[in-house]
Amino acid sequence: MDQTKIGGFISERRRANGWTQNQLAEMLGITNKAVSKWETGRSMPDLSLFPQLCNLLGITLNELFAGECIPEGNLREKTDEVLLEVITNWLGHNQWDEDVPPAAENALEVCGVSKIYGSGDAPTQAVKNVSFQIPRGSFTGIMGASGCGKTTLLHLIATIDKPTGGTVRISGRDVTALSESEAARFRREHLGFVFQEYNLLDTLTIYENIALALTVKAAPKDTIRKTVLDVSEKLGISSVLDQFPYEVSGGQRQRCACARALAADPDILLADEPTGALDSQAARQLLDTFSMLSREYGVTILMVTHDVLSASCCDRIFFMQDGEIRTSMSRNQENRQAFFAGILEKMAWMEEENRDVR
């Protein structure tokens, strides 16, 4: 990646908009010294600034990395060349060539995990001695009201936060013992994420958003296009690959986020309230997709939700209250309607138990 060429291109586009370095820096919330370093090729913008910088300059991310405006007719060719090769070279290594340890029977093992915030006389225990296991290829839900600790628990599992006590094992590896840099690498290579907000880059097409997950993982170039096309077909978004996120529906954006998470073949897919921003039809389609991925392709999914309808699609549900796993339910051979009714009964029982305690 030619930093000098990219810097010159940033300077050219800035001046084309009639801005000084100071003005661009103010719009980005950074110092003019940082902009000066970019334009002279001494440094590159932080990754978090790429979308905002591209929007301001009226360019795509591909054009930023290429250091030039790309004619529309050459966009796909340049996408493959720039996005799928330059970023890979930028990372400077190929993790796909590493030896992969044998898969553990359980995709996830949580043992005695606790999380305490604060200290002194009034610490807050957000998660209290939680233990459970998730078999490989299952679709599991953690259900509870807002503030019960379920998102905190998900963050501990995802290595975003560290537990105060206990261990988390993913595919047999203790992730609580990882350093920050090791945890970041582990997330990139072994975990997939689907959140309530889609977290897609508006300057990239649907195809490019999915492919980006593979370039970050340093996948071989000749596998990327096939992988993107395969996962897009499974999720029913093949027809919108050339469109940008703002040009498709909310359901299609969420399935794109799901495809991006799955493209890198994660050990486990973590979903945090994934239907929260969707209408009922799009939510049902996404949940049906999760069920299909687990049933037909052996994808391990852990979903946090407060919604009974979403929970009824899972194979098993853990009910969380006040930082603890209070009970669980397995679907077994029940149909979805019966499981839905059973979840409602279990929630009513928990509420009754809670009133008795008080």
N, C-alpha and C positions, 0 to 999 in steps of 0.2 A: 504494500500500500504506500503510495507516494504522498507523504505528508506535505511536501512543498507544493505539489500540484493541487492537493485538496485545499491548502491554505490560500493559494492564489485564487481558486474558484470561489471560496467564501468571500474573499475581498472583492472579487468582481461582482458577485451577486449583491453584496452589501451596498457597494457604490451604485449599482444599477437601481437600487431602491432609494438612493439619495440619503443614506444614513452615514453618520460618522461611527467610528469604533465605539465611542462613548454611548451613542444612542442604541446601538445593537446590544452592548453590554447591559444597559439599563433594562431593555426589554427581556433579556434573558436572566436578569437578576444576578449578574456576575461582575467582575471587574474588567475595565477596558484593557488591563494588562493581559488578561487571559485571551481576549479577542486578538490582541496584537501577537501573542505567541502562536495562535492558530494560523493567522494569516502569513506569518513568516516561516511556517513549517516546523516550529520548535516543539509543538505539542498538538494533541488532538482533543476535540471536545469530549467531555465525559459522556458515557453512554446515555445517561438520563436526559441529556440536553439534545440528543439527536432529533427526536420528533418535533420539539418546539423550534429548534434551529431550522429544520427543513420547512416547517410551516411558514416561518417568518420570511425565509429567503425564496419561497415559492418553488422548491425543488423536491425531488424524491430522495429517499435514503440511498437508492442506487446511484443517483447523480452525485450525491455528496461523496460517496466512497470512490466513484470513478473520477471525480474532480472535473466534471464537464457535464453540459446538458446532453441528454440522450434523446435522439430522434425517436418518435413514437414507434416507427417501424422496426427499430433495433432494440426495443425495450426488453423483450423476453431474452434475447441473446445476451444483452448486457446484464440482465438480472442473474442469469446463470454464471456469467463470467465474474461479476463483481460480488454479488451477495453470497454465492456458493463457493467461491474460491478465495476472494480477498479476506473475508472474515475468517475462513479456515486457516489461511496462512498467518493471519494476525494472531490467532490463538497459538500457533506454532507447535502443535502436537496433535497426535491422533490417538485418542483414548480407545477407539474401536479395536485397536490392535492388542490391547492388554488381555492377559489371561483372566477369564471370568470364573469365579469360584462356583462350585455346584450349588444349585438352587436349594434353599431351605424349604422344609415342608410348609411352614407358615410364612406368609409374606411379611407379617408384622407380629411382634410380640412386645407387649407393654407390661412391665413388671414393677409394681409398687411405685408408680410415678406420682410425684407431688410437685407443686409449684407454689412458693410463698413469695409474695411481693412485700417490700417494706421490711422494717425491723423495729426494735424497741417494744413499746407497750401495745401497739396496735398493728401487728402484721396482718396481711390478708392472704389466706390460703385459698388460692383459686382452684387448685386441683389437689385432691386428697387421696393418696395411696391407691391409684387406679391401676388395675391389672386386667388384661384380656388378650386374646390371640385372634388373628384373622387368617384363615386358611388361604392359600394361593388360589386365585381365580374366583373368589367370592365377592359379592356386592353387599357391603356392610354399612349400616348407618349408625350415627350417634345422634340421639334426639334429646332435646331439652329446651327449656325456655331461655330467653335472652338473659345473659348473666350467669348461667349455670356452670360455665367453665369449659364448654365444648370447643369453642374456638381456641382458647388457650391450650387445651389438650392437643388440638390439631397442629398448632404451631410448635409444640414440643416434639410431636411425631415428625414434623417436617424439617426439623433442625433449625427453624427460624429462631427459636428460643431454647434455653437449656433448663432442664428440670432441676429443682432443688434437691430431689432425691429420686432413686429408682433408675431403671434402665429402659431404653427403647431399642429393640433390635429389628432391623429391616433386612429381610433375606439373610438372617443369621448374623448380621453385623451390628455391633453395639454403636449406634450413632451418637449416643450421649458422650462418648469419649473423644469425639472428633474436635480438632481445633477449628477456628472460624474459617480458615482457608480450606481445610479438608471438608468441612460441612458444606461450603459453597460449591465445591467440586462434586460432592455427593448429590446435592440437590440437582445439579445440572445433568448428571449422568444417570441417576437412579429414580428420580421422583418426577411425577407429572402433576400439574396443578390446574384446576378449573375453579375460578372464583365467581362471586356474584357479578362483579364488573368484568368485562371481557378482557381488558388489558391487552388489546390489539394495537398495533401501530397503524395509524390512519394513512401514513405515507407509503405503506406497503400494501400490495394486493393480498387477497386471501391466500393465494399460492405462496407468496413470499413470506407471509406471517407464519405459515406452517413450516416452510423450508428453513426459516431462521432458527427454529429449535434444533434442527439437524446440523446446521453450520456451527452453532455454539457447541454442540457435542462433537464437532470435528468428524462428521460422518464422511465416508468416501463419496466423492462427487458423483460417481456413476450409480450410486444407490439412492440419491436424494430424490430425483424426479419420480422414480418408480414408487418410492415410499409415500411421497406426497399424494400421488394419484391413487394409490391403493387405499390409504386411510381416508381420503376424501370421498371415494366411492362407498366405503363402508358407512360413512356418516351422511351420505346423501347431499354433498355440497360440491360435487364435480362441476356442476353447471355455473357456479359463481366464482371459480378460482381466479378469473381475470379481473374481477371487480374488487373495489376497495371496501373496507368495513362499513363506511358510512353509506354505501350503496345497497346494502343487503339488510334483511330483517334482523331483529334481535335474536330470534331463534337460530338463524344461520350464523350470526356472529358467535353465539355461544358454542355451536357445533364446530366452528372454526377453532375456537379456543380449545375445545376438546380434542380436535384433530392435532393441533399443535402439541398438546400434552402427550398424546399417544404416539406421535411420529417417532419420538426418540426411544420407544419401547421401554417405558419405565417399569420398575419393580412393582410400584403401586401408584394408583391415580388418586390424588387427594382432592376432594371437592367441598368447598365451603359455601353453603347456601347457593348452589349453582342455578336454582330456578328463581331466585329472589327478584331478578329484574325482568322476568319473562311473563308473557300472558299465559293463560291456562293451556291453550293449545300448544304453544312452543314449549312450555314446561313439560307437558305430557310427552311430546316428541323426544325431548332430551332424556327424560327418565326411561323411556322405552329404548333409547339408544344405549344408555348405561347397562340396562338389563341384557340387551343383545350382545354387547361387548363382553360382559362377564360370562354369559351362557355359551356363546359361539366361539369366542376368541380367547377365553381364559384370562381376561384382564381383571386384576385385583383392584377393587374400588372401595375407598372409605369416604363416605359422605356425611358431613355435618348438616343437620337441618332441624328446624322447629316445626316443619310442615308434615302433617299426618299423611297426606296424599303422597308426598315424596318418599316418606319412610316406608309406605306400603309396597314400594317397588323393590325393596331390599330383600336379601336372603335372611338377614339377621339384624336386629335392632338392639343397641345398648341405650338404656334410658339414664340420662345424667341429671342430677339435681344437687345443687349446693356443692359442686366440685367433686361429687362422688358418682360412680356407676351404681345405681340403686338396684337395677334388675335388667334382664334381657329377654328377648323373644326371638325364636327362630320360625321362619315361615314354613319349613318342611314341605308338605304336599298341599298346603292350603292354597286356595285361589286368592287373588289379590283382594277381593271384596271381604273375604273372611279374615284375612290378615289385617286389613284396615280396621275392621270392627274389633279385632283383638287388641290392636294398638290403643284404640279409644278406651277400651275397658281397662287396660293396664295403666293408662294415664289417669283415669278416674280413681283407680285403686291407690296410685301414688299420691294423688291429691288428698284422698281420705286419710292416708297414713300420715301425711304432713300435718293435717289439721289436728289429728289425735296427739301428735308430738307437741304441738303448740298449746 
